[in-house]
Every structure is written in C-alpha cells, then in structure tokens.
Amino acid sequence: MLSLLPVIIAILLAFITKNVIISLFLGALAGVFIINGLNPIDSITTFIGDYVFVQLTDSYNAAVIALLIFIGGFVSLMEKSGGAVAFAKSVSKYITTRTKATLATWFGGIIIFFSDIGTPLIVGPIFESTYDKLKVSREKLAWILDSTATPVAVLIPFIGWGIYIMGLINEEFARLGLTESDFSAYMNAWPYFIYPILAVLIVPAVVLLKRDFGPMRTAEKRTTEGERYWPNAAPLRQPAAPDLQAENNSRPILIWLPLAVLFVTLFGLLVPEGFPFEAVSGSTFRVALSTAYLFASITLIILMISFKVHTFKASFEIYTTGMQRMINVIVIIVLAWAIGMVLEEMGTANYIVQIIDGNIPLVVIPMLIFIVGSVMAFASGTSWGTFAIMLPIAIPIAAQLDISIYICIGAVISAGIFGDHCSPISDSTILSSTGAGSDHIDHVKTQLPMALLNGTITVIALFVGTLTDSPLIVVGAIALMVISVFIMSRLPDRKTASEQ
C-alpha cells in the first residue's frame, strides 16, 4: 500500500495548493524517501541525481524540452504581432447576423490554435462590440472562447500540448518496453479524446440548430431584451493594454504566412520519410517540427520588421521572452517523468492491478480513470497536472490488464479538459471570462450544463468503446451530442438567483 503514497500525496496537494509543481515534487520525493530510507540529505540528493538529472540527460527528453522552447518563442511572436486582430478586422464587415458572429468567433478560436492562453484574450476583445451590437450574450462569447482554447489545443499534435502529452506517453512506453512511437500512439488515441472533440463541436451544433438550453438560453433572452449583464454582475476585464503600434501596422499576412511556412516546412521534411502513409520515428518528427517552428519564427520576425510592427531588437526580445515562459511547462514535464520513474520502481501500477483484477469489471476501468481524473482536474483547476499524474498510472494499468491503452489515454485527456471546463478556478475558464468581459460566475453557470452533457456522453462512449474497441465510437458520441442538444433545448428553464 505504500506504493500508492506518492500518488495520494500528489493528488491531495494538487487539491490543496492548486500548484502542480509542488504536488509532483513532494509526491515524487515521498516515494524516494520510501525507497531510499528516511535519511533526508541522502534521499534528496538521490532524487536529484538519479531521478531528475537522469531525465535531463536522456536524448528523447532533451529533444522534447528543446522543441517546447522553440514553440514558446513562436507563440509569443504570434500573440504580439497583431496579425490575429488584423485578420479579424478584415472579415468583420461580413459579420451581420448573430449566427455569423458566433461561428466567426468559433472559427477564430480554432485558427488561434497555437495558444490556448492567448485565444480568449486575442479573440474575445475583437468580437465583444459585435456581440453587443447584434445582442448576443457575453456568456455565450465566454463559452465559445473556452470551447476553442484548451479543447482545440489538446487535439493538435504539433503544439505545446501535443508535445507535452507525447512526452508523457513515450516515457511510459519506454518503461513498458513498447516500441510504438509516441506520435503514433497519440494519433491512435486521438479518436478517444471524446470530451475535447465534443466540446469543440457542440458550439456549431447549438449555434446552427439555434438550440440554446439551460442558463445560456436565459442569458440570451436577457441580452435580446437589451440587458448586457445581470444586475449584480461583475465582469472580468484584465487583459494587457493593447499595443496600438502593432494593431495599426499589422496585416493579416502576419498570421497566415508564418503558419503556412510552418506547415510547408513540416510536411516538406516529413513527406520524403513516407509521412503520412508510413510511420515516422519520433526523433525525425521532433527535428522536423523544431525546424518548422524556427523557420516560421524567422518569417514572422521579418514580417514584423517589414511592416514596422516591432523593431528587430523588440521582436527578438519577444521571441526569447516566449522561450522563457515555457520554463514552468518544462519543470512540470521533468517532474512528471521523475514521479513516473518512482512509481515504476515502487510497483504502484502492479499493486493497483492486483486490487482491480477479479474485483472490478475491466470494462469500467476507463470510466473510473475518467471520473477520478475529472475530480482531480476540477479541484485543482489544472489539466496539465492531471495528465502528469494520471498517465503514468493509466498506461501501465491498461497494459497489464490488457485493456486498450489508447482508450485509457483518451480517458485521461478527456478527464483533464472536462474537469478544467467545470472548475471556476481553472486559468482557462478565468481567461475566457476575462476575454469576453463576462461575469465569471455567470460564465461558469452557463457553461456547466454544456460541459456536464458532454461529460456524460464521454462516460457512455468510454464504456461502449471499451466493449467494442472501435475508434468509431467518437462518431456515435457526436451523434448522441446533437440529439441531446435537441432534447435539452426543449426542457423548461429554471430561474436562477441572478435572474430573480
């Protein structure tokens, strides 16, 4: 039972401190104390030398860290270039109806896939005046921003989220002796990212079918009657001051050309290796991706200088500052690798398998992983921390119990995003309220029924998917979501305190 202690400590501290770095560090350190004895100096030096430094000297891990740094620099340049604002302004004259406004916001959130944090603060302020003019609620704007921030980011394999997840997967595969590449495993698990897929697709379903339900329908009714907020609302609005020079000098080309260079470079380097028809090694993929991000960043810096958005010095400082912003992510992933190594040495997964085997039906294991991960993400407000703690548990359990590893990976990813969406302390939820200029509690209230609907469908899909072992279950989940939106939209509203 002692082998469970690092996991328990990490999860409890994530709930209490809301800090995933502290939680992972103390959880892993507790495991080293158990393995190595209670000598504090010896255990700490062992932890640093044999568990942390080892991760940094591994060639795969070093490549992931370098790639994350390249991504951080590029994202920072994109956020500061003003290209997204210029692009939005160029298409704003075509947005004349409520449906067009909401779909344009949804599409804009998907385009800004490279920055889950930047999406709400870039897209929200662009569309808020249009929403007010067309009498669409700020709560709906916040919901669309939240639905196209982390859910979109987690579905893209070549940005920070995908690289982070693949890094966690690769570490566990290496321990289990599995030869499949991390990229291949990610793509095979992708159809089981049920909740993120539903979270993205429920937006056009609700908008095109005109089927708002629950508190969102009430908020929309209030807005059409001329009331932007509820009487006691306290809108969040704390984005950074706009960069007027960037907004005045920027052009849409500053967003689409660097992305085009990124994709052309990436595919240009991978196609000769047989991609996408043949498996490409993880090292080849990471080298190609790092090169693509470097070329895209150089392109963007040249454009920023050409259009006098920023000087070379300012552009380079933005680039290096973005690299520095990835330090937290790098610390988290290194500690996640370290605690995974500790758990392997303690035999945590083996112990959990012994408890489960013969006592719990295997078909419910992915559902249980989803529920536990959701509670953790909700209480801690972090999906990244949920991935770091749950994947080193879920993958070995799936392998030993002969359950689909891909479904269990999908259960963890879905849990992290679902719990994050429901949590009022999640940074992405707070940023969505801020970007939309919405009252934060009103955003949580209106989004919660949508999230719970998709969460329930995810549980059902994981159960059926475990029985059938078919990735096509995602198609059934989408169909069930559309049908459910129809049904929910016909239910009578219940008055909330903010309406009374």
Secondary structure, DSSP 8 states (H G I E B T S, - for coil): -GGGHHHHHHHHHHHHH--HHHHHHHHHHHHHHHHH-S-HHHHHHHIIIIIIHHHHHSHHHHHHHHHHHHHHHHHHHHHHH-HHHHHHHHHGGG--SHHHHHHHHHHHHHHTTT-TTHHHHHHHHHHHHHHHHHT--HHHHHHHHHHTSHHHHHT-TTSHHHHHHHHHHHHHHHHHT--S-HHHHHHHHGGG-HHHHHHHHHHHHHHHHT---THHHHHHHHHHTT-SS-TT--B--------HHHHHH--THHHHHHHHHHHHHHHHHHGGGTTTTS---HHHHHHHHHHHHHHHHHHHHHHHHHTTSS-HHHHHHHHHHHHHTTHHHHHHHHHHHHHHHHHHHHTHHHHHHHHHTTTS-GGGHHHHHHHHHHHHHHHH--HHHHHHHHHHHHHHHHHHHT--HHHHHHHHHHHHHHHHHH-TT-HHHHHHHHHHT-BHHHHHHHHHHHHHHHHHHHHHHHHHHHHH--TTHHHHHHHHHHHHHHHHHTS-----GGG-
